[in-house]
Amino acid sequence: MIEELLPESVVAVEARADDPLWDSPLYPAEEALVVRAVAKRRREFAAVRGCARRAMEKLGVPPQPVLTGERGAPRWPDGLLGSMTHCDGYCAAALVRATDLASLGIDAEPHGPLPEGVGSSVFLPAEAERLDRLAARWPAVHWDRLLFSAKESVYKAWFPLTRMWLDFSEADITVRPDAEGEPSGSLRAELLVPGPVIGGHRLQSFEGRWTVRHGVVATSVVIPHPAPRP
């Protein structure tokens, strides 16, 4: 599911709750990060790292610990960048060589409505208006949860480039379905603060994809390296 949202250069590995990856062993340094966590949190933590290590292997990189850095962002082996996500019964990791992309972010959420009151604190007025129109036309999709997931993916792609916080109100995201009745589509985030500078180019918008399947909504944001200036 995640793989179809990403370019071919990205290796994505996902696992559901019955997959052996949910019982992946941890390195001692990883164990130390969840020593006080509840069993559910420990299992999700291990599963998503199992996905990440399998992605490393597919890229020809020896499996190694995935520790956390600033603001909890994963620390990847030299030469790689990536993103991880997990929710109830589902997890995924996406890795790519740093020469192939500038950044990426993925997120997965249970396909259900957001808890009451969350949307009003997360969405911009223009976003809320667009969600209302989408919900009226395609009521089978929980658009509020989809937009929340998109904001998470935007942040995950933003942070490695800037090392700065991005508030939910600082990106105006539009989600669009591909076709009538198809639970997949594109997304575009317009940054309302100065965007990251990559190769001398300042980016003020991010592009991504989304899908809904098997009770999970998944989103991705991919930031390519800018084309060389003539």
Disulfide bonds with the S-S distance in Angstrom:
none
